Amino acid sequence: MSAEAAADLDLALRALADGNRRAILRVIRSGPQPVGVIAERVSLSQQTTSHHLGVLRKAGLAAATRDGTRHLFAVEVDGLAAVRSYLDDFWPAKLAALKSAIESRDSDDRG
């Protein structure tokens, strides 16, 4: 992993560490939403919501578009790809261990 990719991953993981930001991502994953709607759905002020959206944008996890005078925010799928790729590296070993444990248990049950 390049230094730039590692820095991007660190930003994304730091952004995801905050529960408010994860709640915001849940709201905007269904489609673009204005700050006011997001703030209402996550029970935060618009100012606080805007701050969290800024962190998510800087981390590459959210994107903003304009609709007239409104800014709409949506999940940036490409930003989540680095996080998913990092986490996916953990699954093969865990799945292999789970498979081994189940097979061992099954052979003990039949034995």
N, CA, C and O atoms as a GROMACS GRO file, in nm:
protein
  444
    1MET      N    1   0.086  -0.118   0.000
    1MET     CA    2   0.000   0.000   0.000
    1MET      C    3   0.090   0.123   0.000
    1MET      O    4   0.183   0.134   0.079
    2SER      N    5   0.060   0.215  -0.088
    2SER     CA    6   0.138   0.338  -0.097
    2SER      C    7   0.113   0.425   0.026
    2SER      O    8   0.014   0.407   0.097
    3ALA      N    9   0.203   0.518   0.049
    3ALA     CA   10   0.188   0.610   0.162
    3ALA      C   11   0.061   0.693   0.148
    3ALA      O   12  -0.008   0.720   0.246
    4GLU      N   13   0.030   0.732   0.025
    4GLU     CA   14  -0.092   0.811   0.001
    4GLU      C   15  -0.218   0.728   0.030
    4GLU      O   16  -0.313   0.778   0.091
    5ALA      N   17  -0.218   0.604  -0.013
    5ALA     CA   18  -0.332   0.516   0.012
    5ALA      C   19  -0.347   0.489   0.161
    5ALA      O   20  -0.459   0.484   0.212
    6ALA      N   21  -0.236   0.472   0.230
    6ALA     CA   22  -0.240   0.449   0.375
    6ALA      C   23  -0.295   0.572   0.447
    6ALA      O   24  -0.372   0.560   0.542
    7ALA      N   25  -0.256   0.690   0.402
    7ALA     CA   26  -0.307   0.814   0.463
    7ALA      C   27  -0.457   0.828   0.438
    7ALA      O   28  -0.531   0.868   0.528
    8ASP      N   29  -0.502   0.794   0.318
    8ASP     CA   30  -0.645   0.799   0.286
    8ASP      C   31  -0.722   0.701   0.373
    8ASP      O   32  -0.830   0.734   0.422
    9LEU      N   33  -0.668   0.582   0.391
    9LEU     CA   34  -0.733   0.482   0.475
    9LEU      C   35  -0.741   0.531   0.619
    9LEU      O   36  -0.845   0.515   0.684
   10ASP      N   37  -0.633   0.590   0.669
   10ASP     CA   38  -0.633   0.644   0.806
   10ASP      C   39  -0.741   0.750   0.823
   10ASP      O   40  -0.811   0.751   0.924
   11LEU      N   41  -0.754   0.841   0.725
   11LEU     CA   42  -0.858   0.945   0.732
   11LEU      C   43  -0.996   0.882   0.736
   11LEU      O   44  -1.082   0.923   0.814
   12ALA      N   45  -1.018   0.783   0.652
   12ALA     CA   46  -1.149   0.718   0.645
   12ALA      C   47  -1.180   0.646   0.776
   12ALA      O   48  -1.292   0.656   0.826
   13LEU      N   49  -1.084   0.574   0.830
   13LEU     CA   50  -1.108   0.501   0.955
   13LEU      C   51  -1.132   0.596   1.071
   13LEU      O   52  -1.216   0.569   1.157
   14ARG      N   53  -1.059   0.707   1.074
   14ARG     CA   54  -1.083   0.807   1.179
   14ARG      C   55  -1.224   0.865   1.166
   14ARG      O   56  -1.293   0.885   1.265
   15ALA      N   57  -1.265   0.892   1.043
   15ALA     CA   58  -1.399   0.947   1.021
   15ALA      C   59  -1.506   0.847   1.065
   15ALA      O   60  -1.606   0.886   1.126
   16LEU      N   61  -1.484   0.721   1.036
   16LEU     CA   62  -1.582   0.617   1.071
   16LEU      C   63  -1.583   0.585   1.220
   16LEU      O   64  -1.676   0.520   1.268
   17ALA      N   65  -1.482   0.628   1.292
   17ALA     CA   66  -1.476   0.601   1.435
   17ALA      C   67  -1.582   0.677   1.513
   17ALA      O   68  -1.614   0.641   1.626
   18ASP      N   69  -1.637   0.782   1.455
   18ASP     CA   70  -1.738   0.864   1.522
   18ASP      C   71  -1.878   0.814   1.490
   18ASP      O   72  -1.915   0.802   1.373
   19GLY      N   73  -1.955   0.786   1.593
   19GLY     CA   74  -2.090   0.734   1.576
   19GLY      C   75  -2.184   0.829   1.501
   19GLY      O   76  -2.270   0.784   1.426
   20ASN      N   77  -2.166   0.960   1.522
   20ASN     CA   78  -2.250   1.056   1.450
   20ASN      C   79  -2.225   1.048   1.299
   20ASN      O   80  -2.317   1.058   1.219
   21ARG      N   81  -2.099   1.031   1.263
   21ARG     CA   82  -2.067   1.024   1.120
   21ARG      C   83  -2.119   0.894   1.058
   21ARG      O   84  -2.164   0.894   0.944
   22ARG      N   85  -2.114   0.785   1.134
   22ARG     CA   86  -2.172   0.661   1.083
   22ARG      C   87  -2.323   0.676   1.066
   22ARG      O   88  -2.380   0.624   0.971
   23ALA      N   89  -2.388   0.745   1.159
   23ALA     CA   90  -2.532   0.769   1.147
   23ALA      C   91  -2.563   0.854   1.024
   23ALA      O   92  -2.660   0.828   0.954
   24ILE      N   93  -2.480   0.954   0.999
   24ILE     CA   94  -2.499   1.038   0.880
   24ILE      C   95  -2.485   0.954   0.754
   24ILE      O   96  -2.565   0.968   0.661
   25LEU      N   97  -2.386   0.867   0.750
   25LEU     CA   98  -2.369   0.780   0.632
   25LEU      C   99  -2.491   0.691   0.611
   25LEU      O  100  -2.530   0.666   0.497
   26ARG      N  101  -2.552   0.643   0.720
   26ARG     CA  102  -2.673   0.561   0.705
   26ARG      C  103  -2.786   0.642   0.642
   26ARG      O  104  -2.865   0.588   0.564
   27VAL      N  105  -2.795   0.770   0.676
   27VAL     CA  106  -2.900   0.856   0.621
   27VAL      C  107  -2.876   0.881   0.472
   27VAL      O  108  -2.970   0.876   0.392
   28ILE      N  109  -2.752   0.908   0.436
   28ILE     CA  110  -2.725   0.947   0.296
   28ILE      C  111  -2.697   0.829   0.203
   28ILE      O  112  -2.679   0.848   0.083
   29ARG      N  113  -2.693   0.710   0.256
   29ARG     CA  114  -2.666   0.596   0.167
   29ARG      C  115  -2.783   0.565   0.075
   29ARG      O  116  -2.765   0.502  -0.029
   30SER      N  117  -2.902   0.609   0.112
   30SER     CA  118  -3.020   0.583   0.028
   30SER      C  119  -3.034   0.685  -0.084
   30SER      O  120  -3.116   0.667  -0.175
   31GLY      N  121  -2.955   0.792  -0.079
   31GLY     CA  122  -2.961   0.894  -0.184
   31GLY      C  123  -2.924   1.030  -0.129
   31GLY      O  124  -2.919   1.049  -0.008
   32PRO      N  125  -2.898   1.124  -0.218
   32PRO     CA  126  -2.856   1.259  -0.177
   32PRO      C  127  -2.960   1.326  -0.087
   32PRO      O  128  -3.081   1.319  -0.112
   33GLN      N  129  -2.911   1.391   0.018
   33GLN     CA  130  -2.997   1.458   0.114
   33GLN      C  131  -2.938   1.595   0.148
   33GLN      O  132  -2.816   1.611   0.152
   34PRO      N  133  -3.024   1.694   0.173
   34PRO     CA  134  -2.974   1.824   0.218
   34PRO      C  135  -2.938   1.819   0.367
   34PRO      O  136  -2.986   1.733   0.441
   35VAL      N  137  -2.854   1.912   0.410
   35VAL     CA  138  -2.807   1.915   0.548
   35VAL      C  139  -2.922   1.916   0.648
   35VAL      O  140  -2.918   1.845   0.748
   36GLY      N  141  -3.025   1.996   0.621
   36GLY     CA  142  -3.137   2.006   0.715
   36GLY      C  143  -3.205   1.872   0.740
   36GLY      O  144  -3.238   1.840   0.854
   37VAL      N  145  -3.225   1.796   0.636
   37VAL     CA  146  -3.288   1.664   0.650
   37VAL      C  147  -3.196   1.570   0.726
   37VAL      O  148  -3.240   1.495   0.813
   38ILE      N  149  -3.067   1.574   0.692
   38ILE     CA  150  -2.971   1.487   0.760
   38ILE      C  151  -2.968   1.521   0.909
   38ILE      O  152  -2.973   1.432   0.994
   39ALA      N  153  -2.959   1.650   0.940
   39ALA     CA  154  -2.952   1.696   1.079
   39ALA      C  155  -3.075   1.649   1.158
   39ALA      O  156  -3.063   1.603   1.271
   40GLU      N  157  -3.190   1.661   1.097
   40GLU     CA  158  -3.313   1.619   1.164
   40GLU      C  159  -3.314   1.468   1.190
   40GLU      O  160  -3.352   1.422   1.298
   41ARG      N  161  -3.271   1.392   1.092
   41ARG     CA  162  -3.274   1.245   1.104
   41ARG      C  163  -3.173   1.192   1.205
   41ARG      O  164  -3.194   1.086   1.263
   42VAL      N  165  -3.062   1.265   1.227
   42VAL     CA  166  -2.961   1.219   1.323
   42VAL      C  167  -2.965   1.298   1.454
   42VAL      O  168  -2.881   1.280   1.542
   43SER      N  169  -3.064   1.386   1.466
   43SER     CA  170  -3.084   1.465   1.588
   43SER      C  171  -2.963   1.549   1.628
   43SER      O  172  -2.922   1.552   1.744
   44LEU      N  173  -2.907   1.617   1.529
   44LEU     CA  174  -2.796   1.709   1.552
   44LEU      C  175  -2.833   1.845   1.494
   44LEU      O  176  -2.923   1.855   1.410
   45SER      N  177  -2.763   1.949   1.539
   45SER     CA  178  -2.785   2.081   1.479
   45SER      C  179  -2.729   2.079   1.336
   45SER      O  180  -2.646   1.995   1.302
   46GLN      N  181  -2.777   2.174   1.255
   46GLN     CA  182  -2.724   2.183   1.119
   46GLN      C  183  -2.575   2.216   1.119
   46GLN      O  184  -2.501   2.166   1.035
   47GLN      N  185  -2.532   2.298   1.212
   47GLN     CA  186  -2.391   2.334   1.221
   47GLN      C  187  -2.305   2.211   1.253
   47GLN      O  188  -2.202   2.189   1.190
   48THR      N  189  -2.347   2.133   1.349
   48THR     CA  190  -2.273   2.011   1.385
   48THR      C  191  -2.275   1.911   1.271
   48THR      O  192  -2.174   1.848   1.241
   49THR      N  193  -2.390   1.897   1.207
   49THR     CA  194  -2.402   1.806   1.093
   49THR      C  195  -2.310   1.850   0.980
   49THR      O  196  -2.244   1.767   0.918
   50SER      N  197  -2.306   1.979   0.953
   50SER     CA  198  -2.217   2.032   0.849
   50SER      C  199  -2.070   2.001   0.880
   50SER      O  200  -1.993   1.966   0.792
   51HIS      N  201  -2.035   2.014   1.006
   51HIS     CA  202  -1.898   1.982   1.046
   51HIS      C  203  -1.866   1.835   1.016
   51HIS      O  204  -1.764   1.804   0.956
   52HIS      N  205  -1.956   1.746   1.057
   52HIS     CA  206  -1.934   1.603   1.034
   52HIS      C  207  -1.932   1.570   0.885
   52HIS      O  208  -1.854   1.486   0.841
   53LEU      N  209  -2.016   1.636   0.808
   53LEU     CA  210  -2.015   1.615   0.663
   53LEU      C  211  -1.882   1.660   0.603
   53LEU      O  212  -1.832   1.598   0.509
   54GLY      N  213  -1.826   1.767   0.656
   54GLY     CA  214  -1.695   1.814   0.610
   54GLY      C  215  -1.586   1.710   0.636
   54GLY      O  216  -1.500   1.688   0.552
   55VAL      N  217  -1.592   1.648   0.752
   55VAL     CA  218  -1.494   1.542   0.784
   55VAL      C  219  -1.513   1.424   0.690
   55VAL      O  220  -1.416   1.368   0.638
   56LEU      N  221  -1.639   1.386   0.667
   56LEU     CA  222  -1.667   1.274   0.576
   56LEU      C  223  -1.621   1.306   0.434
   56LEU      O  224  -1.568   1.218   0.365
   57ARG      N  225  -1.640   1.428   0.390
   57ARG     CA  226  -1.595   1.469   0.255
   57ARG      C  227  -1.444   1.465   0.246
   57ARG      O  228  -1.389   1.413   0.149
   58LYS      N  229  -1.376   1.519   0.347
   58LYS     CA  230  -1.229   1.519   0.347
   58LYS      C  231  -1.175   1.377   0.344
   58LYS      O  232  -1.070   1.351   0.285
   59ALA      N  233  -1.245   1.285   0.409
   59ALA     CA  234  -1.203   1.144   0.413
   59ALA      C  235  -1.243   1.069   0.286
   59ALA      O  236  -1.209   0.952   0.270
   60GLY      N  237  -1.316   1.136   0.196
   60GLY     CA  238  -1.357   1.072   0.072
   60GLY      C  239  -1.475   0.978   0.087
   60GLY      O  240  -1.498   0.893   0.001
   61LEU      N  241  -1.552   0.994   0.196
   61LEU     CA  242  -1.665   0.905   0.223
   61LEU      C  243  -1.799   0.966   0.185
   61LEU      O  244  -1.900   0.895   0.178
   62ALA      N  245  -1.801   1.095   0.160
   62ALA     CA  246  -1.924   1.164   0.120
   62ALA      C  247  -1.890   1.266   0.011
   62ALA      O  248  -1.778   1.317   0.004
   63ALA      N  249  -1.988   1.293  -0.072
   63ALA     CA  250  -1.972   1.390  -0.180
   63ALA      C  251  -2.090   1.487  -0.176
   63ALA      O  252  -2.200   1.452  -0.134
   64ALA      N  253  -2.063   1.608  -0.221
   64ALA     CA  254  -2.168   1.710  -0.225
   64ALA      C  255  -2.194   1.752  -0.369
   64ALA      O  256  -2.102   1.763  -0.450
   65THR      N  257  -2.321   1.773  -0.399
   65THR     CA  258  -2.361   1.828  -0.528
   65THR      C  259  -2.457   1.942  -0.499
   65THR      O  260  -2.513   1.953  -0.390
   66ARG      N  261  -2.476   2.028  -0.599
   66ARG     CA  262  -2.569   2.140  -0.583
   66ARG      C  263  -2.698   2.111  -0.658
   66ARG      O  264  -2.698   2.057  -0.769
   67ASP      N  265  -2.806   2.148  -0.595
   67ASP     CA  266  -2.939   2.143  -0.658
   67ASP      C  267  -2.999   2.281  -0.635
   67ASP      O  268  -3.066   2.305  -0.535
   68GLY      N  269  -2.975   2.369  -0.729
   68GLY     CA  270  -3.019   2.508  -0.710
   68GLY      C  271  -2.936   2.570  -0.600
   68GLY      O  272  -2.814   2.581  -0.611
   69THR      N  273  -3.002   2.611  -0.494
   69THR     CA  274  -2.932   2.673  -0.382
   69THR      C  275  -2.896   2.573  -0.272
   69THR      O  276  -2.827   2.608  -0.176
   70ARG      N  277  -2.942   2.451  -0.286
   70ARG     CA  278  -2.915   2.350  -0.183
   70ARG      C  279  -2.792   2.266  -0.216
   70ARG      O  280  -2.761   2.239  -0.332
   71HIS      N  281  -2.722   2.227  -0.111
   71HIS     CA  282  -2.614   2.129  -0.124
   71HIS      C  283  -2.671   1.994  -0.081
   71HIS      O  284  -2.729   1.982   0.027
   72LEU      N  285  -2.655   1.895  -0.165
   72LEU     CA  286  -2.701   1.760  -0.134
   72LEU      C  287  -2.580   1.672  -0.110
   72LEU      O  288  -2.480   1.681  -0.180
   73PHE      N  289  -2.590   1.587  -0.010
   73PHE     CA  290  -2.479   1.501   0.028
   73PHE      C  291  -2.518   1.355   0.008
   73PHE      O  292  -2.630   1.314   0.038
   74ALA      N  293  -2.423   1.278  -0.045
   74ALA     CA  294  -2.445   1.136  -0.070
   74ALA      C  295  -2.317   1.060  -0.036
   74ALA      O  296  -2.209   1.118  -0.027
   75VAL      N  297  -2.332   0.931  -0.017
   75VAL     CA  298  -2.216   0.845   0.010
   75VAL      C  299  -2.126   0.842  -0.113
   75VAL      O  300  -2.174   0.833  -0.226
   76GLU      N  301  -1.998   0.848  -0.090
   76GLU     CA  302  -1.897   0.835  -0.196
   76GLU      C  303  -1.848   0.690  -0.192
   76GLU      O  304  -1.763   0.654  -0.110
   77VAL      N  305  -1.903   0.610  -0.279
   77VAL     CA  306  -1.876   0.466  -0.278
   77VAL      C  307  -1.727   0.437  -0.297
   77VAL      O  308  -1.673   0.346  -0.234
   78ASP      N  309  -1.661   0.512  -0.382
   78ASP     CA  310  -1.518   0.489  -0.405
   78ASP      C  311  -1.437   0.508  -0.277
   78ASP      O  312  -1.338   0.438  -0.255
   79GLY      N  313  -1.478   0.600  -0.193
   79GLY     CA  314  -1.408   0.623  -0.067
   79GLY      C  315  -1.420   0.506   0.028
   79GLY      O  316  -1.329   0.476   0.104
   80LEU      N  317  -1.534   0.440   0.021
   80LEU     CA  318  -1.553   0.323   0.106
   80LEU      C  319  -1.478   0.201   0.054
   80LEU      O  320  -1.454   0.107   0.129
   81ALA      N  321  -1.440   0.203  -0.072
   81ALA     CA  322  -1.371   0.088  -0.132
   81ALA      C  323  -1.238   0.060  -0.063
   81ALA      O  324  -1.204  -0.057  -0.042
   82ALA      N  325  -1.163   0.163  -0.027
   82ALA     CA  326  -1.034   0.142   0.040
   82ALA      C  327  -1.054   0.078   0.176
   82ALA      O  328  -0.978  -0.010   0.216
   83VAL      N  329  -1.157   0.121   0.248
   83VAL     CA  330  -1.187   0.063   0.379
   83VAL      C  331  -1.229  -0.083   0.362
   83VAL      O  332  -1.185  -0.171   0.436
   84ARG      N  333  -1.315  -0.107   0.266
   84ARG     CA  334  -1.361  -0.244   0.243
   84ARG      C  335  -1.245  -0.335   0.203
   84ARG      O  336  -1.235  -0.447   0.252
   85SER      N  337  -1.160  -0.287   0.116
   85SER     CA  338  -1.044  -0.365   0.072
   85SER      C  339  -0.956  -0.401   0.192
   85SER      O  340  -0.910  -0.514   0.204
   86TYR      N  341  -0.933  -0.304   0.278
   86TYR     CA  342  -0.852  -0.328   0.398
   86TYR      C  343  -0.918  -0.434   0.487
   86TYR      O  344  -0.851  -0.527   0.532
   87LEU      N  345  -1.047  -0.420   0.511
   87LEU     CA  346  -1.117  -0.515   0.597
   87LEU      C  347  -1.131  -0.653   0.533
   87LEU      O  348  -1.128  -0.754   0.602
   88ASP      N  349  -1.146  -0.657   0.401
   88ASP     CA  350  -1.159  -0.785   0.331
   88ASP      C  351  -1.037  -0.873   0.350
   88ASP      O  352  -1.047  -0.996   0.346
   89ASP      N  353  -0.922  -0.811   0.371
   89ASP     CA  354  -0.800  -0.889   0.393
   89ASP      C  355  -0.807  -0.974   0.519
   89ASP      O  356  -0.732  -1.072   0.531
   90PHE      N  357  -0.894  -0.941   0.612
   90PHE     CA  358  -0.906  -1.017   0.736
   90PHE      C  359  -0.994  -1.140   0.721
   90PHE      O  360  -0.979  -1.236   0.797
   91TRP      N  361  -1.084  -1.140   0.625
   91TRP     CA  362  -1.184  -1.245   0.616
   91TRP      C  363  -1.131  -1.383   0.577
   91TRP      O  364  -1.174  -1.481   0.637
   92PRO      N  365  -1.040  -1.398   0.481
   92PRO     CA  366  -0.999  -1.534   0.443
   92PRO      C  367  -0.947  -1.615   0.561
   92PRO      O  368  -0.982  -1.732   0.576
   93ALA      N  369  -0.863  -1.555   0.645
   93ALA     CA  370  -0.809  -1.628   0.759
   93ALA      C  371  -0.919  -1.662   0.859
   93ALA      O  372  -0.922  -1.773   0.913
   94LYS      N  373  -1.008  -1.567   0.884
   94LYS     CA  374  -1.116  -1.592   0.979
   94LYS      C  375  -1.213  -1.698   0.926
   94LYS      O  376  -1.257  -1.785   1.002
   95LEU      N  377  -1.245  -1.691   0.798
   95LEU     CA  378  -1.336  -1.790   0.740
   95LEU      C  379  -1.272  -1.928   0.740
   95LEU      O  380  -1.341  -2.028   0.763
   96ALA      N  381  -1.143  -1.936   0.714
   96ALA     CA  382  -1.074  -2.065   0.717
   96ALA      C  383  -1.076  -2.123   0.858
   96ALA      O  384  -1.097  -2.243   0.875
   97ALA      N  385  -1.054  -2.039   0.959
   97ALA     CA  386  -1.057  -2.085   1.098
   97ALA      C  387  -1.198  -2.131   1.136
   97ALA      O  388  -1.213  -2.232   1.205
   98LEU      N  389  -1.300  -2.058   1.093
   98LEU     CA  390  -1.438  -2.096   1.121
   98LEU      C  391  -1.472  -2.229   1.054
   98LEU      O  392  -1.532  -2.317   1.116
   99LYS      N  393  -1.433  -2.243   0.929
   99LYS     CA  394  -1.457  -2.368   0.856
   99LYS      C  395  -1.391  -2.485   0.927
   99LYS      O  396  -1.452  -2.591   0.944
  100SER      N  397  -1.268  -2.467   0.969
  100SER     CA  398  -1.194  -2.572   1.039
  100SER      C  399  -1.264  -2.609   1.170
  100SER      O  400  -1.276  -2.726   1.204
  101ALA      N  401  -1.309  -2.508   1.244
  101ALA     CA  402  -1.377  -2.534   1.372
  101ALA      C  403  -1.507  -2.609   1.350
  101ALA      O  404  -1.539  -2.701   1.426
  102ILE      N  405  -1.582  -2.572   1.248
  102ILE     CA  406  -1.710  -2.640   1.220
  102ILE      C  407  -1.686  -2.782   1.174
  102ILE      O  408  -1.755  -2.875   1.217
  103GLU      N  409  -1.587  -2.800   1.086
  103GLU     CA  410  -1.557  -2.935   1.039
  103GLU      C  411  -1.509  -3.024   1.152
  103GLU      O  412  -1.543  -3.142   1.158
  104SER      N  413  -1.431  -2.968   1.243
  104SER     CA  414  -1.382  -3.042   1.359
  104SER      C  415  -1.498  -3.081   1.449
  104SER      O  416  -1.505  -3.194   1.498
  105ARG      N  417  -1.588  -2.987   1.470
  105ARG     CA  418  -1.706  -3.014   1.555
  105ARG      C  419  -1.793  -3.122   1.492
  105ARG      O  420  -1.840  -3.212   1.560
  106ASP      N  421  -1.814  -3.111   1.360
  106ASP     CA  422  -1.896  -3.208   1.289
  106ASP      C  423  -1.835  -3.347   1.296
  106ASP      O  424  -1.908  -3.444   1.313
  107SER      N  425  -1.703  -3.358   1.283
  107SER     CA  426  -1.640  -3.490   1.289
  107SER      C  427  -1.645  -3.545   1.431
  107SER      O  428  -1.655  -3.666   1.450
  108ASP      N  429  -1.638  -3.456   1.533
  108ASP     CA  430  -1.652  -3.502   1.672
  108ASP      C  431  -1.793  -3.552   1.700
  108ASP      O  432  -1.812  -3.649   1.774
  109ASP      N  433  -1.893  -3.484   1.641
  109ASP     CA  434  -2.033  -3.524   1.661
  109ASP      C  435  -2.062  -3.659   1.597
  109ASP      O  436  -2.143  -3.736   1.648
  110ARG      N  437  -1.996  -3.689   1.486
  110ARG     CA  438  -2.018  -3.816   1.416
  110ARG      C  439  -1.936  -3.928   1.477
  110ARG      O  440  -1.969  -4.045   1.461
  111GLY      N  441  -1.829  -3.893   1.546
  111GLY     CA  442  -1.732  -3.990   1.596
  111GLY      C  443  -1.782  -4.065   1.712
  111GLY      O  444  -1.712  -4.151   1.765
   0.00000   0.00000   0.00000
